[in-house]
Amino acid sequence: SSLDVSQEKLPCKEANLNSICIQEMTLLNRSHKPDIDYRTDLPEHPIILTTHEKYLSLVIEHLLNNANKFTEKGIITLHCHIDEARQQIHISVTDTGCGIPADKHKEVFERFSKLNVFTPGNGLGLYLCQLIIRRLSGKISIDPTYTGGTRITVILPVQ
């Protein structure tokens, strides 16, 4: 609720994005599904960014857990890279799951939004991810060009 009532930027300090990603993928592997190949695509050199490590970890954790929840077989990939020209960091979670219909891409980021009432959850996860990313001066969205499941992309400023 504190995320919801404030628009202030979150207090940030330097963190290693590669380490955060490896940690979150390790946690996801504890609920490993046998028909899923879990992949991490990170740059060779660590990405050091100024962020709120706890909240960014929560966002990545949620995106990976969602991918795992809605994928029965195939691949889940956590990818990160720096766009030097735009001075942005791109983080994406791509899965080969059931996907999200194009007309629901904005709706899933609303509070209490659930596309499947029979799936566990309260419909707050992506809403909270969006609040966190906005407070980190970034953007989160579903990639409309990816049609093999779902790809959610987070873009954060380098500074």
MITI-293455 format. One line per field, with one value per residue (C-alpha): residue number from 1; residue in one letter; x, y, z. Coordinates in steps of 0.25 Angstrom, whole numbers, plus 2048, in hexadecimal, padded with zeros to 3 digits. Example, Ala and Ser with C-alpha at 12.3 -4.5 7.8 and 13.67 -1.06 7.14 Angstrom:
! MITI-293455
n = c(1|2) $
res = c(A|S) $
c1 = c(831|837) $
c2 = c(7EE|7FC) $
c3 = c(81F|81D) $
//
This chain:
! MITI-293455
n = c(1|2|3|4|5|6|7|8|9|10|11|12|13|14|15|16|17|18|19|20|21|22|23|24|25|26|27|28|29|30|31|32|33|34|35|36|37|38|39|40|41|42|43|44|45|46|47|48|49|50|51|52|53|54|55|56|57|58|59|60|61|62|63|64|65|66|67|68|69|70|71|72|73|74|75|76|77|78|79|80|81|82|83|84|85|86|87|88|89|90|91|92|93|94|95|96|97|98|99|100|101|102|103|104|105|106|107|108|109|110|111|112|113|114|115|116|117|118|119|120|121|122|123|124|125|126|127|128|129|130|131|132|133|134|135|136|137|138|139|140|141|142|143|144|145|146|147|148|149|150|151|152|153|154|155|156|157|158|159) $
res = c(S|S|L|D|V|S|Q|E|K|L|P|C|K|E|A|N|L|N|S|I|C|I|Q|E|M|T|L|L|N|R|S|H|K|P|D|I|D|Y|R|T|D|L|P|E|H|P|I|I|L|T|T|H|E|K|Y|L|S|L|V|I|E|H|L|L|N|N|A|N|K|F|T|E|K|G|I|I|T|L|H|C|H|I|D|E|A|R|Q|Q|I|H|I|S|V|T|D|T|G|C|G|I|P|A|D|K|H|K|E|V|F|E|R|F|S|K|L|N|V|F|T|P|G|N|G|L|G|L|Y|L|C|Q|L|I|I|R|R|L|S|G|K|I|S|I|D|P|T|Y|T|G|G|T|R|I|T|V|I|L|P|V|Q) $
c1 = c(800|80C|810|802|800|80D|813|821|82D|832|83F|84A|858|862|85E|863|857|85E|85F|850|84C|854|84E|840|842|848|83C|833|83A|835|827|82D|824|82A|825|82A|838|83C|846|84E|853|85C|868|876|879|871|866|868|85C|856|849|841|847|83B|830|837|839|82A|827|830|82B|81D|81F|826|81C|811|818|819|80B|806|810|80E|81A|824|82D|82E|839|83E|846|84D|855|859|855|861|85B|84E|855|84B|84B|842|83D|833|82D|828|820|819|80D|7FE|801|7F8|7EF|7F3|7E6|7E9|7F8|7F4|7E9|7F3|7FA|7EE|7EB|7E3|7E4|7E4|7E2|7DF|7D7|7DB|7EA|7F0|7F3|7EB|7EE|7F7|805|807|800|80A|816|811|811|81F|824|81E|824|831|82F|82D|822|81C|814|811|818|80D|816|819|80F|815|80F|812|81E|81D|828|82D|835|83D|846|855|856) $
c2 = c(800|809|808|80C|819|81F|824|827|820|814|816|80F|80B|803|7F4|7E9|7E6|7D9|7D4|7D8|7D0|7C4|7C4|7C5|7BA|7B1|7B3|7B0|7A3|79E|79C|797|790|784|789|797|79C|7A7|7B1|7BD|7C6|7D0|7D9|7D4|7E0|7E3|7EE|7F7|801|80A|804|7FF|7F1|7EB|7F1|7ED|7DF|7DE|7E3|7D8|7CE|7D1|7D1|7C3|7BD|7C2|7BC|7AF|7AF|7B0|7A7|798|795|79D|7A8|7B3|7BD|7C8|7D2|7DF|7E9|7F7|800|80A|813|816|814|809|7FC|7F2|7E6|7DC|7CF|7C7|7BA|7B0|7AF|7B2|7C1|7CD|7D2|7DF|7E6|7E3|7E8|7F5|7EE|7E4|7F0|7F5|7F2|7E5|7E1|7D2|7CC|7BE|7BD|7AF|7B2|7B5|7C4|7D1|7D9|7E3|7DD|7E5|7F1|7F1|7EF|7FB|804|7FF|801|80F|813|80F|818|80D|806|7F8|7F3|7E6|7E5|7E4|7DF|7D2|7C7|7BB|7BD|7C9|7D3|7DE|7E9|7F2|7FE|806|812|80F|81B) $
c3 = c(800|802|7F4|7F0|7F8|7F4|7E7|7ED|7E7|7EF|7F6|7EE|7EE|7E5|7E3|7DA|7D0|7CC|7DA|7DC|7D0|7D3|7E2|7DC|7D2|7DD|7E5|7D9|7D7|7E4|7DE|7D1|7C8|7C0|7B2|7B3|7B0|7B9|7B2|7B7|7AC|7B3|7AD|7B0|7B9|7C5|7C3|7CF|7D1|7DB|7DF|7EB|7EC|7F4|7EB|7DE|7E3|7E6|7D8|7D2|7DB|7D8|7C9|7CA|7D3|7C9|7BD|7C5|7C9|7BB|7B4|7B4|7AA|7A2|7A6|7B0|7AE|7B7|7AE|7B1|7A9|7A9|79D|79D|793|79B|7A8|7AD|7B3|7AD|7B5|7AF|7B3|7A7|7A8|79E|7A7|7A3|7A0|7A3|799|792|797|7A5|7A5|7AD|7B6|7BC|7C3|7CA|7D8|7DB|7CC|7CA|7BC|7C2|7CE|7D1|7D2|7E0|7E3|7E6|7DA|7E0|7DB|7CE|7D4|7DF|7D5|7CD|7DA|7DE|7D0|7CF|7DC|7D6|7CB|7C1|7B8|7B8|7AC|7A5|797|78D|782|78A|787|78C|79A|7A2|7A3|7AE|7AD|7B7|7B3|7BD|7BC|7BD|7C7) $
//
